[in-house]
Amino acid sequence: MQVVVLCGGKGTRLSELTKEIPKPLIEIGNKPILFHIMNAYSNHGYKDFILCLGYKGTMIRDYFNKNKNKDWNITFLNTGLETNKADRLKQTENFIKEENFFLTYGDDLSNVDIKNLSEYHKKNKKIVTLTAVQLQSPFGILDLNDSNEVIDFKEKPQLEYYMNGGYFVMNKKIFSYLKQGYDLEKEALKELAKENQIIAFLHKGFWKSMNTLKDVIELNEMWKSNQLKNILK
């Protein structure tokens, strides 16, 4: 199975860094986050990648051309500067060789079991399987009693709700839902959900998105302490 990585966005929420380099090349440890994502798939035996490039895409191409992994087959696909996720994905249609493929974002790190995810997708026979992760509050919350007295403080607890953590498996039928100008999550996936064609793979382990400078600092601190190395190996 091939792995499609969406890595063409401008990363405006990290403009402190993305003025100079594309977001997928921001380093955790001494390697770009995109390398860590691809390496996670490679460790499970999936080494055929399609990188959907856009903003500063030549820098991503140059990085992997200079730091070649002989075991990886990488297709660099220039999908445009202003293209949205659905249109970037649509452009991979003629490059997909098998019935099912992986799709992931270029800024989410997780230790999701890729092989189990793939088997779960094939067992349930839906068009889309997405990895669902529990939403964590970005703030500490108060525990109040019936008299509105504060009886406890909970520091950034996990909430009961799940969110889309990326790390998809998709059937090629997805391409018929990617209409021109459609938003991937708000339109294409919403339409599939109405048809009961999406199933969630619940992941209770590590997942973190790199959206802000705070995230970059936290991930690098985790790397320096060996915590992240142990999670991703």
N, C-alpha and C positions, 0 to 999 in steps of 0.2 A: 504494500500500500504506500502511496505517495503522501507527503506531508506538504500542505500548502500553508505558507506563513504570510499573513498580511503585515507588511512592514513598510508601507508607503506614506503614512500620515506625517503631518508636520510637527506633531508633539508640542503644540503651543503651550500646554500647561507646564512644560519644562523648558520654556524659552531661554532660561539662563544658560542652558547647555545646548539646546537644539538650534541655536543661531549658527553654531559652528559645525555640529555633527548631527546626523539623523538619530532619532531616539533609540532605534535598535542597536546602535553602536555605543551607547553609554555603558561604561564598564562596571561590572561587579567583580571585585578582585582585579585581576589583570585581563579579563576577557569581556567582550560585549555581552549584554543580556541576550542578544539573538543567538550567540554561540551557545550559551547555557541551555536555551530552549531547544535548539537543534541537537545538542549533545544528549539531552534527556530522551528524545526520540531515538537517537542512534543507539543509546544504551539498551533500548528494547528491541533493537534490530531493524528499525525503520530509518533508512539512510538516503532515500530519494526525495529531494526537496524542490519545491517550486517557491521562489521568493518573489512576492508581488511588490515590486519596487515603485517608488514615486519620489517623494522629497529626498534630495541628496542621494538618490539611489546609486549613482556611480561610486560613491564612497563605500557603500555596502558591497558592491561588486568587487571593488578594488581590494577591500579587506580580505575577502575569501579567496581571491586570486593570489594574494600574497601569502595567505596562511592556509594553504591547501590541505585538506584532509583527503587522502587517497581513497578512503572508503566511502566518501560522500559523493553523491551525484547531485549537483545543484543546477537548476534551471533558473536563470535570472530573467524575470519578465517585467519589462517597463510598462506599468499600467497607468501612468499619467500622474501629474502633479496634484490636480484638484479632484481626482476620482474618489468616490465613496467606496465603502467596503464591498457592497453588493456588486458594483461594476468591476472592481478589481477581481473579485472571485469569478465573475462571469467570464473574464478574459482567460481564465485557466482551462476552460471547458475542453478545448482541443488538445490539451496537454495531459489530461487525465487518462491513464491507461486501463485502470480497473474499475469495477462497479462501485467500489467504496474508496474513500480517501479521508485523510485527516485534514482538519483546518484548525489553525491556532492563530492567536494574535502575537505580535512581536514584542509585547511588553508585560506578559504574565508569566510568572514562574510557579511551578507546582511539582509535587512529587506524585501526581496521579499515576496510577498503574495503567500505562498505555495499552498493554496487551489485554488486560481485563476490560478496558473501555472498548476495544475493538470487538472482543468476543460478545460483550453485552449488546453492542450495536447489531451484530449479525443475528443474535438470538431473537431480538425484539422486532427486527424487520421494519423499522421506521425509516423515513427519509433522513431524519436528523437525530443524532444523539448528542446532547450537550452535557458537559460536566457542570454540575450544580454544586456550589459551595455556600456554606452558611455565611450570611451577612454579619459582619462584625461592626459594632457601633464605633464611630471614630471618636466618640466622647465617652467619658464616664457618666453613669446614670445614677439617679437617686432612687432609693427604695423608700416609699412612703407608706405610713399606716393610714387607717381610716380618718384619723384626725390631722392628716397632712404633716405629721411629725416625721422627720428624717430618721429612719432606723438603720440605714446602711448605705454605703457607697460601693458601687460596682464599677470597676475600672475597665472601660471598653469591652463590655461583654459580647459574646456571640448572641445574635438574635435568633428568633425562631424561624425567620424567613430565609429562603435560599435565593441566590442570585446566579446569573450566568457567568461562569468562570472560564468561558472559552473552551479550549481543548475539545473540539467537536470531532465526531465522525459523521460523514455525510455520504449519502448515495448520490449517484450522478443525476438522479431525478431532480435534485435541488436546482439545477440550471434552468429548468422551465419556470421556476418561481422568481428568477432574478430578472425582473422586467427593468427596462431602461429607466434610470433615475430612482429606482426603489432604494430605500434604506434597508440594510440587512436585518437589523433587529426589529425596527418599528413597523416594517411592512412585510418583507419576505418571510421572516420567521413567525410573525404574528399570523400570517395567512396559513402557514403550515400548522401552527398550534390549533387553529380553528378546525382543521381537518384531522386532528389527532395524529399528526405525523412527526411529532417531536417527543422524545423520551429523555428523562433526566437520569444521568449517572451520578449518584450522590457520592461526593468526595469529602471525607472527614479530615483528611490530612492537610499538609501545608499548601497554601495558595497565597500569593501576594502579587498585586499589580503595581507596576512602577509608573506612577502618574505625576508625582511631584518630587521636588528636591528632597523633601523629607523622606520619601520612599527610597530614593537613591542612597541617602545616608544610612537609613536603617538596614537596607540590604547589604551594603558594604560592611557595616558593623557586624552583621550576622556572618558574613564571609570571613572577616578577620578572626572572629571567635571560633571558627570551624563549624559553627552550627549549621550554616547553609550548605557547606561542603558535604556534611554528613547526610543532610536531608536529600540532596540532589544526586548523590552517588548511586 
